[in-house]
Amino acid sequence: MADAKNSNPDNFKGWLYKWTNYIKGYQRRWFVLSNGLLSYYRTQAEMAHTCRGTINLAGAYIDTEDSCNFVISSGAQTFHLKASSEVERQRWVTALELAKAKAIRMMEAASDDEDEVAPAEPDKNDIQNTLRMLNSKLEDLTTCNDLIAKHGAALQRSLSELELIQDAAEASSKIKAVNERATLFRITSNAMINACADYLDLAQTQGRKWQRALQHEREQRIRLEETIELLAKQHNTLERACRGNLTGDNKGNSTIGSLRLSKSTSVPVMTKNGVKSAGLNSAMIIGGANEDYSDDDNEFFDAIDESPSFTTTVQLPPSHIKGHRRTDSGASVTSIASSEGAGPKYDDLSSTDDEMSTDRPEQGSVITVKTQGPLPRSGSDHSNLSDASSKDSSKSSQSSSPVQRKGRKRRKKIMEKPNMSLNLWSIMKNCIGKELSKIPMPVNFNEPISMLQRLTEDFEYSEILDRAAQCEDSCEQLAYVSAFTVSSYANTTNRTGKPFNPLLGETYECDRTDDLGWRSIAEQVSHHPPAASLYCESKEWECWQEFTMTSKFRGKYLLIIPQGIAHLKFKKSGNHYTWRKVTSTVHNIIVGKLWVDQSGEMDIYNHRNKDNCHLKYTAYSYFSRDIPRKVTGVVTDVAGTAKYVVSGTWDKKMEAAKILHGGERPSSGGKDKQQIYQTGPPKLMWHRNYPPPGSELMYGMTEMAITLNEIEEGVAPTDSRVRPDQRHMENGLWNEANQVKVQLEEKQRARRRKREADAAAAQQAGKVYEGHKASWFEKKQDPYTKMMIHMYNGKYFECKEQQDWTKCPDIFTT
């Protein structure tokens, strides 16, 4: 039970029961709530040395399950807790909610302070004034100290004289003198305390200010050093290119093998205010700041386009994999397609190390596959596939292709993007180290769709799921699902605009049953931390997810790390798949052209029969001879037997080859074993639809993306298509869009402050405050991941038929 001495809800502590595992169940633990952090220990004595776990309430969910149980989740970890009584549980929940609100306010206040102080340079006059004030406070402290010493000595003398007096009348007069001296001592002591408090407050305030200014100068110095280093490398490269061109002209050569030149390339230029981009009409080498040239004799040649083989590396996970992680795999799978000759060849065998992560005890093996027909580099040419693959694909398309539907006519283009300049450096230099959701960005960096619409865009290639639904073999179906997960990244190659952050309660409906056979509904269910829930259904399958992410701006690049888990269920077979998206990295934030890369590992797990597909997204490298943006993987059954090898690139296409035969033989060392698999011809799983002509003037959008924000009748008043700042941006009115965006965000902050006030009032009245409640999604426990997520309640399309929007909040009125 909680400590009875808890009077301050910001510092709360007591005993609670925490769920540990299915063997031990709930165990008694000592919990401490302090400064927005909830920590627990096995005993009170452990508080001095061992903390068993901590959750930051600023980004946590707090949910009550029944009369005594409640759950706290931050995405990375979850506490399932139980109190001794309902009253005790309510005391904890109230204290946690208040501590969470206070932590969020402190975080935003710190963010505002950083915005104001970080860019300012220390002024000599300010420093002199501050030192003068500190000296004045110090003189006050010295004066108070002298007075305290004087009055203290007088008080001591009076007390000593009082002890020697025996006459009552004389003692009475001495007592009066002692009281007067004690009063003077108390007044002087209070003055000393106040002077100390003023001095401490001034010193701490100025100390924090100087510390932030010093950190700002340190970061600026580091950025300038990196920029100077980049300029030196590019100068060296251009000088070598110039010498090479002069040498090549003298010898009759027309090209330089070590360089690939491009026109109109941006290079950083040092200015008085920092770094900016300037056009370079000559040329520069591909690579940017990440390349390391150790000496002038190193040359890096481009890979030959007419390569006769295609090599992929696929990692084989253990047989029983549960959950979703981004750790290294236990083994790798290599697939090599030979250019000439029929039948498999086992000439080139590679070996692997025995190093494996501790959570994967089963050892994998290297798989080397050689089949006819290379995987082409060009995504537009299907004729490079083998005849057998073409026949197989044609049979599959005849038997399992989705029904072609004719939908209503949709728009094919939007207004072209205005050519408006913006000082990127002046905005970005104040955003280093902050959460992306906390950065106030103008619409100049956006594209005219919201994050909810961007999530819906994942279903552009829904025909892959329609084909997968017709598969009888669950492993083949899993290969199609893996291609579907890859297809959602195809448009990021030329889409670098940031989607609008949805307002709390904002929704987006996309009904494509007339042409694509599915419909979806998405809603922003949380603002701190940002979270969006999406549900999509067709006749053959249904898909849902709660999307959350963490993001950090690191000066040169932006990391976007998804946290939510996606679910896909096929209605006919009952196969239920889950996966988590990989990390996205946006490069060249400050200098150069923006480009996006995907990297990491993904596990697609079938909860019905425990099939698994392990995919690896290879990070792009300038020095790698491998195909850029490569994705490789292997499909295994419940016994860990490899069934399919999948390979391709996330920006063009994915193929899958069925494993026909496998065997074992000792490696060169004689101890380890390698498995050699013979595969059939590759089968095309997915091919990218490229954007229409002129898309670069329309934010790089595809045909489907262009239709997402098209005005439709009958949608909810909270739909993203009704959002005014987003509509202004699409219409080219960027100044008006920026003004409306500020008004909408301020209105959202006002609603949040009202909820916090209502929560505090409910806590004082001893009532339960539910907070914001989503309109079309309900918070439930995911039976597969055991996490609390928002799941679709099935009421949106019923309310749409009746045009009953009473559940929708007013969020777009300015």
Protein Blocks (a to p, Z undefined) as FASTA:
>chain_A
ZZfklmbfklccddddddfbfmlmpaddddddeehiacddfblklmmmpcfbdcdfklcc
cddfblmbccddehjaccddddfbfklmmmmmmmmmmmmmmmmmmmmmmmmmmmmmmmpc
cdfklmmmmmmmmmmmmmmmmmmmmmmmmmmmmmmmmmmmmmmpmbfklmmmmmmmmmmm
mmmmmmmmmmmmmmmmmmmmmmmmmmmmmmmmmmmmmmmmmmmmmmmmmmmmmmmmmmmm
mmmmmmmmmnopabdfkbccdehiacddddfklpaddddfkbccehijmbccfbfkbccd
dddfklcbdcdddddddfbdgdjddbdcfbdcdddddfededjdffbccdddfbdcfklm
bacdddddddehiadfblkbmklpcfklmmmmmmmmmmmpccddddddddfbdcdddddd
ddfklmmmmmgoiafklpccdfklpccbdfklmmmmmmmmmmmmmmmmmpmblklmmmmm
mmmmmmmmmmmmmmcbdcddddehiacdddfklmnopacddddfbfbdcddddddddfkb
ccddddddddddehjaccdddfbdcddddfklopacdddddddddehklgocdddddedd
dddddfknopacddddddddfkbcbdehiacdddddfkopafbdcdddfklbccddddfb
dcddddfkomaccddddddddddfbdcddddehklmnoopafklmmmmpccehiafkbfk
lpmklmmmmnopamlmmmmmmmmmmmmmmmmmmmmmmmmmmmmnopacebjadfkbccdd
dfklopacdddehlmmmmmmnopaklpccfkbZZ
